[in-house]
């Protein structure tokens, strides 16, 4: 095993970060890519004319080039249905075409006849990023990859399958906010953290993840224990949503005639085109980043005519805070709700993720909670660093426990109401690993097949909440009225394992088998 064989990978909405734990020196470092940066942009491009694929920075630079389709910010589409209301606005705002696949999932049209799934694009980007790091002699043996709290069974399984071709010794999925907690509590070896409860406020590019963590150092074994008490967060509240609010503000001011433009309608049409959306997105992102540390930003309005005189205007930090206040208020309200749910004294609030560097958010949190937040020393990289530490949990004497980020239920027919409802088997926030039993009564004589549909976070069968079907062929005849036990387990990674047991009853022998979930 090499000195850098413990690796953490953060597959973010906007970038991929890789960190590794050096056993000999007992330090965590972020790997540098060939660009000299510690992140790899999750931008994938395709040139329809040359058939060339573009990755990372090269794809990002091609955003405004004609004939090139660039896909980015597609992480939210993983595991979602095209008609899901949750991502409806995201489908409309991206500059590329999202299409409905045969299984109702979301595909990304890179060219005529070339449609790719979000996970397929992620697979290409991950391989490109790892290939880029091979010159750094990073050894992928024990890997922990992080996921947002909103990811359920389908998404977590899909992320693990991204690594099928890497021949790893060990692969584990970890929630992003838990990884950040480990980096905060264990990553600073010089300043030993005190026992107590703290909150991770992970405000990233695509989502807001919030976790309440209990940290305990076992004085006898010197083991560092990170116990998740409660999870929460918002799926549609992150850096990309802030960029969108700035873009909407700019377009509304154009419509009101605030800026000197020869043709307002032509400019609006351009900003709603593929190239216009991309250029406006880049400018809005720059605006957000600059106003996180400065008091004003000179915004250059993208125009269709590159030879036209530049249209510039200033956005102040105060104006920026007013534009984005609906998202900030929603984020702080969610934080308070999660703290209330935990019902434990909170010593510290840790802010990680690129969006957490906005000063106004820290001020709002302090005013609302009375606790002054701590911004991570490396807010962009704390997730990958914590994941690297988790991958080395045995040599460094560390452990973490999780709670379920989603509930799991089985669709049953309610005879009283005359409708199908979902009976919760594993409630959200259950301590992991956990298991529960569901008793199923065989409805037909000589039944040879059993199929049960699993859903997450719902009381009625909603297509967008569908996890998959549990299907089993019975090896012997099953009689009407026989009881079948379905044992559902959720492991610490938030991934399901299901065992079905047919009682001896009228069968010649007891039958028990592990059942694979047929995902959508």
N, C-alpha and C positions, 0 to 999 in steps of 0.2 A: 504494500500500500504506500503510495507516494505522499509527500508532505502536503500536497494540495488536493488530496483525493476527496475531501469533504466540501461539497459545493452547494450553494444556494442560488436559485434562479427565480427572479421576479419577472413573470410575463405580464408586464403592465399594459395599459390601454394605449400608451404612447411610445413606450420604450421597453427594451429587455435589458435587465441588469444581472450580472453574474458576480458572485462573491465566493471566496474560498477561505477555509480555515487552515492556517499553517500550524500543524501539530507541534513541530519542533520549537517554533517561536511563540506559539499560543497567541496568535494574532489573526484578525480577520482583515482581508484586503479585497477591494473591488478590482476585478479584472479590467484591464484596459484593452479596448478594441484597436484596430489598425489606425483609426482616426486619432488616437490619443485620448479619446473620451471613455468614460466608464459606463456608457449606455449605447444601445443599438436601437435606432428608431424603428418602430413597427410600421414601416411604410413599404408596401409592395407595389411595384409598377410593371406594366406590360405595354410594350410598343407593338401596336397592331401591324405596322408595316414591316418591321425587322424581326418580329417575334421574339425580341429580346426581353428577358425578365430583369427587373431592377430591384435592388434590395437596400433597405436602410437609408443612409444619407443620399445615395445616388437616386433612389426613388423619390425622396422628399424634394430634392432639387428639381425633379421633373414635374412637379405639381402643375406648373403653369405652361408646360409644353404641349403643343397640339399633337394629336395622334398617340398620346400616352395616357393610359388610365392608371391612376394611382389609388390604391385602397388603403385606408387608415381608419382608426377608431372603429373597428369592427368587432371588438371584444364583446360588446353588449349583445351582439347578434348570436353568439354561441349558445346553442340549446334553446333558442327562441323560435316561435312560429312567426311567419310573415304577418299574420293578422293580429298579433298580440298588440294591444293598445299601449303597453308599456314602452315599446320601442317605435311606435308609429312616427313620432316627431324626428327620431334619429334617422329613420329611413328617408324621410323627406329632405333632411338638411345635408346629407353627405353628397359630395360632388360626383360620385359614381352611382351606377344603377344597381339597386338591390332588387332582386326578383324572387318570386315565389317558386320554390322547388316542388317536385312531385309529392314529397312527403310533408308539404306545407312549411318546411323550414326556410331559412333565408339563404339565398345564393347571391354572389357578387359577380356581375357581368363585367369581365375584363375586356371582352371583344365579342364580336358576333360568333356565336357557337362556343365561346369559352366562358363557362360559368363555374365559379369555384366556391366552395363552402368556406366560412370564416376559419374553421379549424384546419382546412387544407392550406390556407394562406399562412396561418400561424406555423404550421409544420415547416413550410418552406423558409420562413423567416428565422425560426429557431435553428434549423440546420445551417443557414447562412451565417448566423451569429456565432454558432459554435465553431464552424470552419474558420471564421475570422480570428478566433481565439487560439487556434491550434499552434500558432507561432509562439504563444505565451506558455506553452506546455502545460495547460490546464488538464488535469486528469479527471474525467467524468467516471467516478466509481460509485460514490454515495451521494445521491442528489435529493435535495428537498426543493420542490417547486411550489410556489405560492399561488393562491387563488383568492378572489374577493369573496366576502361572506355571502353574497347573493347567489353564488354558484351552488347548484344542487347536485344530485346523483349523476345526471346525464353529463353536465359540464365537467365535473371532476373526473369522471371516467375518460372523457374525451381528452382532457389535458394530460392524463397519465399515458394515453396511447400515443401522444406526440413523441414519446421517448422509446417507442418500441424498437427502433433501429439502432439504439445507442449501446446495447449490451451492458447495462448497468448492474452493479452488485446489489444496489438497493435504491428504491425510488419511493418517495413519500410526498403526499400532498399536505400542505399546511396553509391555514388561513393567513392572509397578509397581515392583519392586525396583530395576530399572535406572534408572527415573526418579528414585527417591529417591537413588540413588548420584550421579547428575548434579547434583542439587540440593546434595548434601553437598560434592561436589568442586569445583563451579563456582559455586554460588549465592552463596557468601560471597566477594565480590570483594576485600574488605579483607585477608583472611587467605588467602594463596595456599597451596593444598594441596601437600604434598610427594609425590613419586613413591612408589609402593608398592602393596601389596595391602591391601584392607579388606573387611569383611563387612557386608552390609546385612541386618539382622534386622527384617523388616517384619511386625509382629504386628498385624494389622488386625481389623476386626469379623467377618470371615468366614473368613479363611485366614491361614496363616503362610507367608510367602515368604522364602527365604534365598538370597542370591547372594554369591559371592566375586568381587570386582572388582579388576582391575589398573588403576591410574591412572598415566598417563605424560604429562608435558608435553614436547612437542617444542620444544626450545630454538631450532631453526632457523626453524620456521614459527609457533611460539607456539600450536600446536594442542593442545587438551585432549582426550586420548584415554581413553575408558572402555571397557575390554575385559572382558567377562564371561568368567570362567574356568569356573565351575561354578554350577549352579542346584540348589535343593532346596526342601523345605518340606512342609507338611501341609495337606490340604484341610479337614479337620474339626477345626480347632483355631484358634479366634479368639475375639473378644469375645462373640459370641452363644453360643458353647459354654460360656464362663465363666458367663454369665447362667443358662444351663440347669443348671449344677452347683449354683449358689446356690438356684435354684428347687427342685431335687430335695432339697436339704438341708432347706429350709423345710418341704416337704411331709412328709418323713420325721419331722421333729420334731413336726409336727401329729399324725401317726399314732401317735406315742409318747406323746401327751398332754402335751407339754411346756408348751403354752400353754393359757390358760383360755378355752375355747370351749364354748358351749352344746351344739353338735352337731358333733362332729368329722367324721362322714361327710358331712354337708351342706356343710361348709367345703371338704372335699377335692373333692366333686363340683363345687362352684363354681369352684375353682381349675383344674379340668380342662375347664371350659366355655370358649366363645370369649371372652367378656368377662373371665372370671377369668384365663385365660392371659395376655391382653393386659395387664391390670392388674398381675399378678405380674411379667411381663416388664419393665415400666417400673420397678417398685420394685427389682428385682434389678439393673437397669442403673444406677440411681442409687447403689445400694449399692457396686457395683464402682468407679464413678467416685470417690465420696467416699473410699473406703478406699485409693485410689491416693495420696492426700495427707494423710489423717487416720488416727487410730488406732482409731476406732470409728464405727459408723453405727447410728442408731436406725431400725430397720426397722418400717414400718407395714404390717400384714397386710391385704391386700384382703379384703373380706367382701361377701357377697351382699346383706345387709341394711345399707344405707347409714346407717340410723339407729342401728345397734348401736354399743355403746361400743368405742372403738378398742383394738385389741390391738397393743401395741408391744413390741419386744424389741431388745436390742443385739447386734450382730455386731462382734467385735473384728477388727482387722487380722490378728492371729495366727490367729484362727479362719477367716477368709477365706482365708488362705494355705494352711491345712490342707485346706479344702474343695476348693480348686482345684489343689492340688499335683500330681495326676495329669497334668493338662494342661500345667502348667509344666515338669514333668520330661520329658514327651514332646517339648516344644518345644526344650528345651536339648539333649536327646539327638540330635535332628535337626540342630541347629546343629553339634554336634561331628562328626557323620557327614559333613556337607557340607564342613567344614574339612578333615577327614581326606582326603576325596575330592579336594579341590583340591591338597593336598600342596605348599603354598607358605607361606612365613612371613607371618603376619598382623600388621599394624601396629595396626589399629583395628577395632572392632566398632560399627557405627552402628545405633541402635534407632529405628525409626519406627513409625507407626501408633498408634492410641489405646491399645491394650493394652500397648504398650511402656512406658507411664508408670507401670506397677505396679512399685514399688521391689524387691519380692522377686525378680522375674525378673532384674533387673540383678545382684542379689547372687548368684543361682544361676549366671549366666553367668560372672561374675568368678571364682567358686570353681572352676568346671569348666574354664575356658580359661586363667586367669591374666591375662586382658586385661580391664581395666575398661571397660565399654561407655560409649559416648557417646550420650546421648539427643538427638535432633535438636532444634534451636531451635524448630521448628514441626512436631512429629511428625504432626499431623493433616493438614498441607498440603504436606508435602515431595514427595509423589508428583505432585500437580498442578503444583507449581512446577518440578520437574525435567522434566515433560512439556512445559511452556512453553519451557524452555531448549532442549530437543531440537527443538522446532518451529522454533527460530531458529538451528539449528546452523551454517548457512553464514555469516550475518552475525557470529556470535560465535566462529567458528573452533573448533567442537567436533565430535567424532565418537564414536560408540559401536559396539561390535560385540557380537553375541549368540551364544549356543549354543542348540541345540534343547532345548526344555523337554519334548518328548515324542518317542517313536520312531514311525516309520512303517513298516508292513510290508504285504505282500500275501499273501492267503490262497491256498495251493496245496494240491494233494492229495498226501499222502505215501503212495506206493504200498507202501513197506516196512511202515509202521505201519497202513495202511488207514484213515487219518483225514486231515481237513483241518488243516493247521498254518499258522502265519503266519511268513513269511520276512522278517526285518528288512531294510529297504532303507536307511533313514536312522536310525542309532542316536541315542538320547537323548544330549545333551551334545555333539553334532557342532557344529563351528564354522560359523556362518552368514555368508553364504549357502552352501548346499551342494547337491550333486546326486549322484545315483547311478543306475546303470542296472540294469534287471531284464530278463532275457531270457526270453521266453515262446515255447514251441514250439506251433504250431498243431496241435490234436489231430485235426481233421476235414478231409476234402477239401472244397474249394469253400466253406469257411467264410466267411461274410460279416459276422459280428458278433463282436466280442471284448468280454468283460466281466470285469473283475478287481475284487475287493473289497479295500478298504484298511482296516486296523485300526491302532490306536495302543496302544503299551505292553502288548503281550500276545504269547504264543507260540502260542495257539490262538484260533480265532474266537469271541470273546465279544461278544454283542449290544451290551453297554454300551460296548464299546471300538470300535465300528464308526465309521469316518470317512465312508465313502461308496463308491460304485462308479464305476470308470473304464469308460465305455462308448464304443465307436467302431464305426461302420459302415464296412466296407471297400469302397472304390470299385471294386475289381477282385477277381477270384477269387483266393482264397488257398488254397494247397495244404497238405495234411497234411505236417507236418515243417518247414514254413517257420518261420524264427525272427523273432520280433517284438521290437524293443527298446522298452522303456518307460523314459523318462527322467523321474525324479522330482526336482523341485527344491523346496527350501524357502528362502524369502527371509528377510531379517533380521527380518521381522515374525512369522515362524513360520507363514506361510501357504504352501500348496502350489501348484505349477504343474506340470502333467504334459504331456509330449509323447510321442506314440507314432510309431514309425518302422517301416515295413515294408520290409525289405531288397529290393533289385532282384530277386534270386533268380529265381523263375518269373513274377514280375509284369512287366507291360509297362513300368512305370515306378516309380521310387521314390516312396513315399507317406509324407508326414510331416504331422502335424497336431497342434495344441494341443487337449487334451481337457479338457472340463469335468467336474468331479467331481459326481456326483449324490448330494447329501447326503440324509440321512434326512429 
